[in-house]
Amino acid sequence: MPQDLHPFFSAESDLSAMAAGVIGSEILKIAQEIRSLKAEGREVCNLTVGDFNPDYFPIPASLLDGTRKALEAGHTNYPPSDGVLRLREAVVRFYQRELGVSYPVESVLITGGARPLLYGAYRTLLDPGDTVVYPVPSWNNNHYAYLSGAKAAELVVKAASNFFPTLDAIHPHLASARMICLNSPLNPTGTVIDEGLLREITLAVVEENARRKKTGVRSLYLLFDQVYWTITFGDRKHATPVGLVPEAAPYTLVLDALSKAFCATGLRVGWGLMPPGVRSRMADILGHVGAWAPKAEQMASAELLDSPDLIRVFQSGMKAEVKKRLDALHAGFAAMAADGYAVETTVPQGAIYLSVRFNLFGRTIQGKTIRTNEDIRRLLLEHAGFAIVPFQAFGLREESGWFRLSVGAVSMDDIQATFPRLRGLLGG
């Protein structure tokens, strides 16, 4: 837009190089399209947002009551910048009780959800030009690598490896990397890392750091995002790097939050467990941007984490509802595949996501020849009211036909109603 049209508009040349080049959230752009279609009265099965509709997935009643009581008790002022001590201590007890891993309270940092911790890890450990290794697709690593000036070593992962990088894929980067990022259960795929693979990767990090100690090279860190760890299904079990290889503790950062385990995305309470020296510097960095969690929510969260019976009852019911939706999607697409439709789906393993592939490339549907994932996304949204997110929103460049489906904001009726529309659009 020309500068002289309005005094409040600025030329992009006035921005920093970083701001001018940053890419906004792809998912938020898709959300705007969905709002426009709904405003027109269109029926849309919205499987895009990694969130929970409180009509279907309310937070625990005790968490809601605890937050109210904390507000009434006057917990409306600034919390300590590294987190309320009571909550930090509750996180230590929670991990000891549920995961069998012991951390000192000095290792715990509380923030406004897990997102500041992921960004904080990049800013705390990486200098411009340092190498960070992560799989694609994965959540926001490509954006944080850009924002920190890091050199990204992207490992393209596929369904054949359950969408996780093998040790062979990581190995060439061990000597040069400063940080390896893993997330399990994985956003966007909903797959869970194999315990044996996680042990292999963690041991490789320990061995690489033993080598580096002899040469004086800075340590290699493992960043492990386990924000969905309480949501696994069937024989899939969650494992943690330090639980498998205790010697990895000095080089491991674990990220977690209230948001997914308790459907409390808007309460903004997250925590990281990491070497105390890293925690101290990260707290200083994030303190400058006010990334702390609200004090009342912290007080209520501490009470919840110390209530194992309440947690088990809540998560049992919540997981059953998540799995019901994932199973319905999986069954619907498996039936379509059996009937000759060009679709492929993973089996539900964890988180609130299912991966589905639409192999429509080269076909002409509704007068348009399909060449890209974006073509597929628009086709399904505009002609079947089926809203999903392509893996390109998670750093993947390949036009693979794979998409993320998120079930936290849809009803079973939404899901059942979408398959006749999809069948009608795609043919046999």
N, C-alpha and C positions, 0 to 999 in steps of 0.2 A: 504493500500500500504506500502511495507517495506520502512523504513526510508532511506536506503542506495541507493534507486533508483534515487533520485534527491535531491540536497542540500536544495531546497526550501520547501520540504514537511516536516511537523511536525507530530509527534505522537499525537493522540487525548488525550493521558494522559498528555500532556503539557498544555491542555486547562483548564480553570476554570470549576468547576462542572456545573455551570449554562450554559456555552457555550456548553459543551459536551452534555448536555441533552436537549437543545432547539430544537424545531421542526420548520422547515422552513415552508413557506407558501405552503399549499397543492394546492392552485389554481395555483400558479406559476409553480408547477411541471406538472400539467395538461396542462398548456399553452405550455410547451415545446413539449409535445406529439403532440399537434395540429399543431404547427409549422412544425414538422417533417412530418406529413401527408400531409400538404399543399405543402411542398417542393417536395413531390412525385407526386404532381398534383391531389391529392384527393379532392373531393368536400366536404366541411365541413360547417355545420351550427353551428357557434361558439356562443353558449349561455353561456359561462363560465365567461367572464370578466365583473366585475361591473364597466364598463367604457362606454364612448361614442365615437363612430366613428365620427370624425368631418365632414366626408362626408355626414352623415345623421343628425348629431346633432352639428352644429357649435355653438361656444359661441356667445353671443350678440355682434353685430358689435360695439356698444358703448364701450363695455369692451375691445375689441381688440384695438380700436382707443385710448381709454384712457390709456392703457398700453404703447402703442407706444409714445404717447405724454409725458407721465411721464418719459420714458427713455430719450427722446430727451431733456426734461427739466433738466436732470441731476440727477434724482432719482435713482442712481446706487450704492449708498453707503449703509452702514448698516442702517436698520430701528431701532427705539427704540425696546428693547428686548421684551417689552410687547405689541407692536403694535403702529402704527402711530395714534396719537390722533384723527386726522380727521376721520379715519376709526372706531375707538372705539366709537366716538360720533355718527357716521352714523348707527352703529349697534344698539345703544340705540334707535335712532329715528325709525329705521326699525322695531324693535320689538314692540315699542309703537304703531306704525301705523298699522302694519299687524296682530299682535297678541294681542294687548291691554294689554301688560304687561310692567311695568316700572322698569328699572334698573338704578342705578347710573353708570357713566362711570367707576368708580373704580372697578366695577364688571366684566368688559370686558377684556378678554385676547385674543390677536391675535396670531395665530401660523400658521405653514406651513401645512394647512389642518386640519381636525378634528382628525386625527390619533394621533398626539402628545398629544392632550388634553385627549384622552382616556387613553393613557399610563401615562400621567402626573397625572391624577386623582388617578390611582393605586399607583404611587410613592409618591404622596403628602399625601394621606389619610390612606394608609395601611402600617402597619409594618408586617414583616414576622410572619405568624401565625394568623393574623387577618382574619376574615371571610368575604368573598364577595359572594353575592347571585346573580345569573344570570340564565336566561333560556338557555337551549340548545334545538335546535340550536340557536346560536347568533354569531355575528362577533367578533372574536379575544379575547373574554373575557378569554377563556381557556389559551391562550398564555400569556396574561398580568398577569393573576393570577400566572402562573408559574414564569414569570420574576420578579415579586415582592415578591415571596415567600408567597403569600396569601393562605389561606385555602379556597378552592372553594366549595360552596354549590350550586351544579348544579341542576336546576329544569327542568326535561324533560317535554317539552310541545308538544302537539299534535294538529292535525287539529280540534278536537272536541272543544278545547278552543281557536280556532283561532290562535294557536301557541303563546299564552301569558300565563304566570303563573297566577293562581287565587290567591286571598288573602288568601284562606285556605292553599295553597301550600307555600306561603311566611311566614305565621304567625308563624310556629314553629321556624323560624330563626330570628325573629325580636329582641329578647332579646340578641342574641349573635353576630349579624352581625355588621359590621362596614360600609358596603356599599351595596346598592342594585342597579343593573344595568338594565335599560330598554332601548329599542330602538324601536321607532315607527315613520313611517312605518318600519317594521322589515326587516333587512337584515339577513337571506336569504329568508324569506317566502313571502315578499311583502304584509303582512297583517298589519292592522291598529288597535291599541289598542282601546277598547271601552272606551268612556269618563267616564262612571260610574265606570268601573274597575280602571282606572287611579286615579280617585278621591278617591276611597276606599284605594288604596295602599298609596297614598300621605298622606291621613289623618292618616293612621296607622303609618307612619313615624313620623308625628308631635306628635301623642300621645305617641309613644315610647320615643321620645326625651324629652317630658314633664316628663315622668317617670325617665329618666336618669338624668335629672337635680337635682332631689331629692337625687340621690344616688352618684352623682359625676362621673358617667361612661361617657366615651367619646361619642360624638354624633354619631347617625346613619345618613349616607348621602344617598341621592337618586341621582344617575347619570342617566341623561335622554339624550340619543343620538337621536336628531331629524334632522339629516342631510338630510333626504328625506321628510321633513314635507310639502314642497310646492307641492309634487307630490301625490295627492290623487284623487280618482275617485268616481263618483256616489254620494251616500249619506254618504260616509265615510268622516268624518271631523277630522282634526287634533286638538288636545288639548294639553296644556302644564300643568305640575304639578303646577307651581306657578300661572298660569291663573285660575286654578280650586280651588286651596287652597293657597291663598297668604301667610298664616302663614308658609308655607314650604320653603320660600325663604332662611332662614338661613341654611338650610340643603340640598339644591338642586343645582346641577351643570347641566347646559344645554349645550350640544355640538352641533355645527352647522358649516356649511362651504359653500363656494361658489360652491364647486365641483359638487354637484348633481343638485342643483336648477338651475344652469346656464351652465351645461355641461362643466364645467371648471376644470376638475380633475387635469390637468397638471399645472394650475396656482398656486396651493398650497396656498390658503387663507382660513383659518378657524378661528372660534371664539368660545369662551366659555363664559358663563355668570354664575357667582358663587359668593358666599360670598367674600367680598373684602379681608379678611384675608387669605382665601384659594387661591385666585387669586395671591396674592403677593408672597406666598411661591412657588406656581406652576411656576410662571414666573421665579423665581430664579433658580429652578431646570431645567426647559427647556432651560433657557438661557445658561447653561453650555454645552448643546449639540447643540446649534445653531438652535433651532427648529422654528425660526421666519419665517414669510412669506416674500417674496421679496418685496422691498419697492415700486417699480413701480406698481406692481399688487395691493398692498394695496391702493395706491392713486386712481387707476382706480376703485377698488371695492367700495371705499367710494362714488365716484361719481355715480356709478350704484345704490347702495342701496338707494340713495336719489332721485331716478328717478322712482317713482311708476308707471307712465304710460308706460314707456319702459319695466319695469319688467312684467307688466300684459300682454302686447302684446307678449313678448318673451315667457313667460311661457305658455300662451294659445296655441301657436303653438307647442311648444316642448311637452307639455303634450298630445296633440292630437296625435302626432306621436308615443309617447310611448304607449299610450292606444291602438292605432291601432294595434301595434305589439303584445301587451299582449292579446288583444281580439282575434286576429287571432290564437295565440297559444292555448288559452282557447277553442275556438270553434273547432279547429282541434282535440284536445284531448277529448273534450266532445263527438264529433262525433265518435271517435274511441271507447270510453266507451260504447256508445249506440249500436255500432256494435259488442260488445262482447269482445273487447280487454281489457286486464288487466291493465288499467290505471285509474288514478283518478287525478283530478285537482281542485285547489282552484279558486275562482272567483277573477279577478283582483281588488285589493283594493288600492294599493299605491306603491310607489317606482318604480323601473324598473325591478321588479322580479315577477315571477310566480312560484308557487310550484306545482310539478307534481309527482305522485307516480306511479312507475312501479312495479306491484306485480307479479314478474316473478320467485320468489323463488321456487326451486324444478323442474323447467322446464329445459329441455335440448334443447338448441338452438345453431345452428352452431357447434354441436358436444361437447358443454360444458354445464355442469349442473350448473345452477345459484344458488349460495349460499349466496352471499354478494352484497352490493351496488357497490363495486368495480367491481365485475363480470358484473353487469348491465351496469355500466359506460363504461367499455371497449367494451362490446358487441355493444352498441349503437354507440360508436365512430368508432370502426373498421369496422363495417358491415353496418352502416347506415349514417355515416358521421354526427352524431348528438352529439355535444359536450356539456355536462352539468356537474354540480358540485354536488356531493352527500352531504347530510347534515353532513356527517362525517367531512367535511372540516370546519364545524362550531361548532365543539365540541360534536356532538351527537355520542354516541357509538353504539346505537341500529341499527341493520340492518333492517331499516324500509321500504326501497324502495323509500324514498322521495329524491327529487333533486331540486336544484335551477336552474331556467332558467332566464338569464339576456338578455334584449333586446336592450341595448344601442349601440351595435356594429354590428347589423344585419339589413339587408334590408327585405322588405316584400317578395321579390322574394326568399331570403334565406329560409324564414319560409315556404312559400307555397311549395317549392321544397322538403322539408324534409319529409312531411307526406306520400307521396307514398313510400319512402324508408323505413320509420318506419313500415308502414302497411305490406310491403313485407317481412320485417325481422320478425315481431312478429306474423304474421298470425292472424286468427280470434278467 
